[in-house]
Each structure stands twice: as C-alpha cells, then as structure tokens.
Amino acid sequence: MAGWFELSKSSDGQFRFVLKAGNAETILGSELYHTRAAAENGIASVQANSPLEERYERKTAANGKAFFNLKAGNHQIIGSSQMYGTEAARDNGIESVKTNGASTTIKDLTG
C-alpha cells in the first residue's frame, strides 16, 4: 500500500502535515504553518525533494538517537523524522520517505 499525507490543524489554528508509510506509521512531520496554503506548499516540497538523496541531513541527537531532516533546495527544513535507536533504522526511514514522499494522496483532517 502506498503512503499518504495527512493535513491537520493544531489547537491554536496553525497547520501541519505528516507523511505516513503504507503501514500507517508516521515517517516525516512538518513544522507548524500559519496558513493552509503554506502547509500545502510544504507537502509539494516533500513531493519534489524526497527522491533526492542530497536533500537528507542525517543527524544524531544529544541522547544518541539518530534522526534526519528533509531539506529543500534552499536548505530550509521541510520535515523531520522521529528518533531512531540505530543509524540503520534511520536510513530505513529515509528510504521509506523516498518511496512514499511522491504520494499525491492528501487526507484532510482539518475538519
């Protein structure tokens, strides 16, 4: 099953999106956006940049957990991953974003 995006609204009225893998696991989360249009532009940026290896920034948090950021061509962070126990698990997460990030399915949860 292919992945999808979920667009939602926070309690303070801002927008965010997550990218879900086919198994419904969240693999990438966005920052908060002030407008729906900005969040939709963020989704479009994931769709465009996720296939490109050079757009992934592999990081290690202070607690030793591995994670990654997906960046746009202007080096701005589009989305960040969860924390992973190992670098190998993080790299599998990157591969999942590469596979699912081009999805055109957007589930609108802003209701």
C-alpha positions in Angstrom: 0.0 0.0 0.0 1.3 3.4 -0.9 1.8 6.2 1.6 -0.1 9.4 2.1 0.0 12.8 3.6 -2.3 13.9 6.5 -3.0 17.6 6.8 -4.2 18.7 10.2 -4.8 21.8 12.3 -3.3 22.4 15.7 -5.3 23.7 18.7 -4.0 27.2 18.1 -5.3 27.2 14.4 -1.9 26.5 12.7 -1.5 23.8 10.1 0.9 20.9 9.9 1.3 17.7 7.9 2.7 14.3 8.4 3.8 11.7 5.8 2.6 8.2 6.5 4.0 5.0 5.1 1.7 2.3 3.7 1.6 0.7 7.2 0.2 4.0 8.6 3.4 4.7 10.5 4.4 8.4 10.6 7.7 8.8 8.8 8.0 12.6 8.5 6.5 15.5 10.3 6.4 19.2 9.4 6.7 22.4 11.3 3.7 24.5 12.1 2.5 26.8 9.3 0.3 29.9 9.8 -1.8 29.2 6.7 -3.2 26.1 4.9 -1.6 27.3 1.7 1.8 27.3 3.3 1.3 23.7 4.6 0.2 22.6 1.2 3.4 24.2 -0.3 5.3 22.2 2.3 3.7 19.0 1.0 4.5 19.9 -2.6 8.1 20.5 -1.5 8.3 17.0 0.1 6.9 15.6 -3.2 9.6 17.3 -5.2 12.6 16.8 -2.8 12.0 13.4 -1.2 13.5 11.4 -4.1 16.8 13.3 -3.9 19.5 11.8 -1.7 21.3 15.1 -1.3 18.2 16.6 0.4 18.6 14.4 3.5 20.5 15.6 6.5 21.5 12.7 8.8 21.8 13.7 12.4 22.4 12.3 15.9 20.6 13.9 18.9 22.3 14.7 22.2 20.8 11.5 23.6 22.5 9.4 20.9 19.3 8.7 18.9 19.5 9.0 15.1 17.1 11.1 13.1 17.0 13.0 9.8 15.8 16.2 8.2 14.5 16.6 4.7 15.6 19.9 3.3 14.5 21.9 0.3 17.0 23.2 -2.4 17.3 26.5 -0.3 18.5 24.3 2.7 15.3 25.0 4.7 14.0 22.1 6.7 10.7 20.7 5.2 10.2 17.9 7.7 11.9 15.9 10.4 11.8 12.2 11.3 11.1 10.5 14.6 14.1 9.4 16.7 15.5 6.1 15.8 17.5 3.7 18.0 20.1 3.0 15.3 21.6 4.7 12.2 20.4 1.7 10.2 16.8 2.2 11.3 17.1 5.9 10.4 18.4 5.0 7.0 15.4 2.7 6.5 13.2 5.7 7.4 14.9 7.8 4.7 14.3 5.0 2.2 10.6 5.0 3.2 10.3 8.7 2.7 12.0 8.4 -0.7 9.4 5.7 -1.6 6.3 7.4 -0.1 7.1 11.1 -0.4 5.9 11.4 -4.0 2.4 10.4 -3.0 -0.4 12.6 -4.2 -2.9 11.4 -1.7 -3.6 14.0 1.0 -6.1 13.2 3.7 -7.6 16.5 5.0 -8.1 16.2 8.8 -8.7 19.9 9.3 -12.5 19.4 9.6 
